[in-house]
C-alpha cells in the first residue's frame, strides 16, 4: 500500500527543480515528478495521479505558472503552492487571483518547504470542508477527479490515506475517528463534514455515530453489522432498511 504524496514540481530552472526534488524525496512521505513547462504539466496531470503541485509563477513560454494554476483549479481540484523569487506587489496581486493554497519564496530551506506544504494542504482541506451541500451536488456528478484519498494530520504532518482503506468512521463529540486498515486517526471535524468530503457510494450511514465502508462488511444481523470479521457496530432502526437494501440476501 503506497501512501506517499505524489508531488508535481513545475519549474524551468532545472538545477533548482532538482534541488527541490532531492529535498522532498529525502522524506519518504513524498514522491516527485519534475516538468519544465505548462504543456508538460498538463500532460502529466491527465495521465498520472498527482496529489499536489509546486508551480513556479514565471515559467518560460506563452503559458505561465498562473495559467497552469487556473487550469488546475478548473480541471483537477488539487492543492498547489506558488514558487517564486518575485515578491513584488504586482506579481503577488496577479498570483493571488489564482487562489494558491500557499507560497514558497526562493531561496528556500527544508523547514520552509515543509511549512508551505502543510499550510497548503490545511488550507485546501478547509476550503473543501466549507463548501455547502448545494455546491457539492452541482460539482460532484461532473468532477472527473473526485478525490480517492484524504490528507489527514498525524504527528504534526499530513499523511495521505486512501479512501478505499477506510473501514469505518466514528463520531466522538466534535471529532471523527477514522478507522483504517493501517491505523486509526482522530480528526477535529464533525462526522457530517467528513461524510460530505468523502461522498463515495460505498459509504453508508448505519447509526448517528457510525458510517461504514460497505466493502468491509462480512456479516450483519437485525441490529448489528460486522466489518472485517472483528468490528461489530450497532445499526439504528432508522438506518436498518437502507442497509438491507444494499445487500442481496437469499
KEMIZA-488464 format. One line per field, with one value per residue (C-alpha): x, y, z; residue in three letters. Coordinates in nm, 2 decimals, padded with zeros to 4 digits. Layout:
N
c1	X, ... .
c2	Y, ... .
c3	Z, ... .
r	ALA, ... .
This chain:
250
c1	00.00, 00.16, 00.05, 00.32, 00.21, 00.27, 00.40, 00.44, 00.72, 00.67, 01.00, 01.20, 01.53, 01.64, 01.91, 01.66, 01.40, 01.65, 01.74, 01.37, 01.32, 01.61, 01.49, 01.14, 01.24, 01.47, 01.13, 00.98, 00.63, 00.69, 00.73, 00.81, 00.79, 00.96, 00.85, 00.96, 00.65, 00.27, 00.23, 00.44, 00.25, -00.09, 00.01, 00.13, -00.19, -00.41, -00.21, -00.08, -00.25, -00.10, -00.19, -00.01, 00.17, 00.46, 00.44, 00.69, 00.49, 00.72, 00.76, 00.92, 00.69, 00.35, 00.18, 00.28, 00.25, -00.06, -00.21, -00.13, -00.28, -00.61, -00.62, -00.56, -00.85, -01.08, -01.00, -00.82, -00.91, -00.57, -00.38, -00.08, 00.19, 00.34, 00.72, 00.87, 01.16, 00.94, 00.78, 00.68, 00.32, 00.22, 00.33, 00.16, -00.17, -00.17, -00.09, -00.35, -00.63, -00.54, -00.61, -00.29, -00.30, 00.04, 00.36, 00.72, 00.98, 01.32, 01.57, 01.41, 01.52, 01.37, 01.17, 01.02, 00.92, 00.76, 00.57, 00.44, 00.32, 00.14, -00.02, -00.13, -00.29, -00.46, -00.60, -00.71, -00.89, -01.05, -01.18, -01.33, -01.50, -01.65, -01.83, -02.20, -02.41, -02.56, -02.22, -02.11, -02.42, -02.36, -02.00, -01.97, -02.15, -01.92, -01.60, -01.36, -01.12, -01.33, -01.07, -00.97, -00.76, -00.77, -00.49, -00.50, -00.28, -00.09, 00.22, 00.24, 00.24, -00.02, -00.05, -00.23, -00.49, -00.67, -01.05, -01.06, -00.86, -01.11, -01.31, -01.55, -01.59, -01.69, -01.83, -01.68, -01.84, -01.68, -01.42, -01.42, -01.22, -01.12, -01.05, -00.83, -00.66, -00.33, -00.42, -00.68, -00.68, -00.86, -00.96, -01.10, -01.40, -01.76, -01.87, -02.11, -01.83, -01.62, -01.92, -01.96, -01.59, -01.58, -01.91, -01.85, -02.12, -01.95, -02.01, -02.33, -02.45, -02.58, -02.61, -02.58, -02.23, -02.11, -02.05, -01.92, -01.74, -01.97, -01.67, -01.56, -01.90, -01.86, -02.19, -02.50, -02.80, -03.11, -02.94, -02.57, -02.31, -01.97, -01.67, -01.35, -01.48, -01.37, -01.55, -01.92, -02.12, -02.48, -02.74, -03.01, -03.37, -03.39, -03.09, -03.17, -03.39, -03.13, -02.86, -03.08, -03.14, -02.76, -02.71, -02.85, -02.99, -03.11 .
c2	00.00, 00.33, 00.63, 00.86, 01.21, 01.25, 01.60, 01.75, 02.02, 02.26, 02.46, 02.56, 02.62, 02.26, 02.29, 02.45, 02.19, 01.91, 02.06, 02.08, 01.72, 01.59, 01.78, 01.64, 01.28, 01.27, 01.25, 00.91, 01.07, 01.23, 01.11, 01.38, 01.43, 01.73, 01.91, 02.25, 02.39, 02.43, 02.18, 01.91, 01.97, 01.93, 01.61, 01.46, 01.57, 01.40, 01.07, 01.04, 01.06, 01.36, 01.48, 01.82, 02.08, 02.32, 02.57, 02.84, 03.16, 03.27, 02.97, 03.02, 03.01, 03.15, 02.99, 03.10, 02.93, 03.14, 02.99, 02.65, 02.72, 02.84, 02.51, 02.31, 02.49, 02.44, 02.08, 01.90, 02.04, 01.98, 02.18, 02.38, 02.62, 02.90, 02.90, 03.24, 03.47, 03.77, 03.91, 04.24, 04.36, 04.33, 03.97, 03.89, 04.05, 03.85, 03.53, 03.58, 03.57, 03.21, 03.13, 02.94, 02.75, 02.88, 03.04, 02.93, 03.20, 03.14, 03.07, 02.81, 02.56, 02.23, 02.40, 02.65, 02.37, 02.16, 02.46, 02.56, 02.21, 02.17, 02.51, 02.45, 02.11, 02.26, 02.55, 02.31, 02.08, 02.37, 02.51, 02.17, 02.13, 02.48, 02.41, 02.39, 02.09, 02.26, 02.34, 01.98, 01.84, 02.06, 01.97, 01.61, 01.44, 01.60, 01.61, 01.37, 01.39, 01.31, 01.25, 00.89, 00.99, 01.23, 01.43, 01.37, 01.55, 01.30, 01.36, 01.72, 01.63, 01.54, 01.17, 01.06, 00.80, 00.61, 00.63, 00.27, 00.18, 00.34, 00.07, 00.30, 00.65, 00.70, 01.02, 01.13, 01.47, 01.73, 01.48, 01.20, 00.88, 00.74, 00.37, 00.23, -00.09, 00.06, 00.26, 00.50, 00.88, 01.13, 01.44, 01.76, 01.78, 01.65, 01.33, 01.51, 01.72, 01.41, 01.24, 01.53, 01.52, 01.15, 01.14, 00.79, 00.54, 00.26, 00.45, 00.40, 00.57, 00.30, 00.50, 00.86, 00.78, 00.54, 00.54, 00.22, 00.12, -00.15, -00.32, -00.44, -00.59, -00.96, -01.02, -00.85, -00.92, -00.74, -00.45, -00.50, -00.52, -00.69, -00.54, -00.74, -01.02, -00.82, -00.48, -00.52, -00.19, -00.11, -00.04, 00.21, 00.14, 00.44, 00.32, -00.06, -00.06, 00.12, -00.13, -00.42, -00.27, -00.26, -00.63, -00.92, -01.19, -01.55 .
c3	00.00, -00.12, 00.09, -00.05, -00.15, -00.53, -00.60, -00.94, -00.95, -01.24, -01.26, -01.56, -01.37, -01.38, -01.10, -00.87, -00.95, -00.88, -00.55, -00.45, -00.57, -00.36, -00.05, -00.09, -00.16, 00.14, 00.32, 00.24, 00.26, -00.08, -00.44, -00.70, -01.08, -01.24, -01.56, -01.70, -01.88, -01.88, -02.16, -01.99, -01.66, -01.82, -01.99, -01.66, -01.48, -01.74, -01.74, -01.39, -01.05, -00.87, -00.52, -00.50, -00.72, -00.67, -00.95, -01.05, -01.13, -01.42, -01.65, -01.99, -02.29, -02.37, -02.07, -01.72, -01.38, -01.32, -01.64, -01.51, -01.17, -01.33, -01.53, -01.21, -01.04, -01.33, -01.42, -01.13, -00.79, -00.64, -00.37, -00.51, -00.40, -00.60, -00.61, -00.69, -00.64, -00.72, -00.41, -00.56, -00.51, -00.88, -00.91, -00.58, -00.69, -01.02, -00.84, -00.57, -00.83, -00.90, -00.53, -00.44, -00.11, 00.00, -00.13, -00.12, -00.18, -00.33, -00.18, 00.04, 00.31, 00.43, 00.70, 00.46, 00.22, 00.49, 00.64, 00.30, 00.21, 00.54, 00.52, 00.16, 00.25, 00.55, 00.35, 00.08, 00.32, 00.50, 00.17, 00.07, 00.41, 00.39, 00.06, 00.11, 00.02, -00.29, -00.44, -00.38, -00.55, -00.85, -00.90, -00.79, -01.08, -01.34, -01.14, -01.31, -01.03, -00.73, -00.45, -00.38, -00.08, 00.22, 00.37, 00.75, 01.00, 01.22, 01.43, 01.31, 00.94, 00.68, 00.57, 00.26, 00.34, 00.06, 00.09, 00.00, 00.31, 00.54, 00.72, 00.91, 01.06, 01.42, 01.57, 01.90, 02.00, 01.77, 01.65, 01.40, 01.44, 01.10, 01.13, 00.85, 00.78, 00.89, 01.20, 01.35, 01.31, 01.52, 01.32, 01.46, 01.23, 01.29, 01.12, 00.88, 00.73, 00.68, 00.51, 00.27, 00.19, 00.11, -00.08, -00.22, -00.29, -00.08, 00.24, 00.43, 00.75, 00.99, 01.31, 01.41, 01.53, 01.25, 00.88, 00.73, 00.41, 00.27, 00.11, 00.45, 00.56, 00.64, 00.83, 00.95, 01.16, 01.28, 01.46, 01.41, 01.13, 01.13, 00.95, 00.87, 01.10, 01.41, 01.42, 01.53, 01.51, 01.60, 01.33, 01.43, 01.35, 01.11, 00.90, 00.90, 00.59, 00.38, 00.50, 00.40, 00.06, 00.00, 00.02, -00.17, 00.05, -00.03 .
r	UNK, UNK, UNK, UNK, UNK, UNK, UNK, UNK, UNK, UNK, UNK, UNK, UNK, UNK, UNK, UNK, UNK, UNK, UNK, UNK, UNK, UNK, UNK, UNK, UNK, UNK, UNK, UNK, UNK, UNK, UNK, UNK, UNK, UNK, UNK, UNK, UNK, UNK, UNK, UNK, UNK, UNK, UNK, UNK, UNK, UNK, UNK, UNK, UNK, UNK, UNK, UNK, UNK, UNK, UNK, UNK, UNK, UNK, UNK, UNK, UNK, UNK, UNK, UNK, UNK, UNK, UNK, UNK, UNK, UNK, UNK, UNK, UNK, UNK, UNK, UNK, UNK, UNK, UNK, UNK, UNK, UNK, UNK, UNK, UNK, UNK, UNK, UNK, UNK, UNK, UNK, UNK, UNK, UNK, UNK, UNK, UNK, UNK, UNK, UNK, UNK, UNK, UNK, UNK, UNK, UNK, UNK, UNK, UNK, UNK, UNK, UNK, UNK, UNK, UNK, UNK, UNK, UNK, UNK, UNK, UNK, UNK, UNK, UNK, UNK, UNK, UNK, UNK, UNK, UNK, UNK, UNK, UNK, UNK, UNK, UNK, UNK, UNK, UNK, UNK, UNK, UNK, UNK, UNK, UNK, UNK, UNK, UNK, UNK, UNK, UNK, UNK, UNK, UNK, UNK, UNK, UNK, UNK, UNK, UNK, UNK, UNK, UNK, UNK, UNK, UNK, UNK, UNK, UNK, UNK, UNK, UNK, UNK, UNK, UNK, UNK, UNK, UNK, UNK, UNK, UNK, UNK, UNK, UNK, UNK, UNK, UNK, UNK, UNK, UNK, UNK, UNK, UNK, UNK, UNK, UNK, UNK, UNK, UNK, UNK, UNK, UNK, UNK, UNK, UNK, UNK, UNK, UNK, UNK, UNK, UNK, UNK, UNK, UNK, UNK, UNK, UNK, UNK, UNK, UNK, UNK, UNK, UNK, UNK, UNK, UNK, UNK, UNK, UNK, UNK, UNK, UNK, UNK, UNK, UNK, UNK, UNK, UNK, UNK, UNK, UNK, UNK, UNK, UNK, UNK, UNK, UNK, UNK, UNK, UNK .
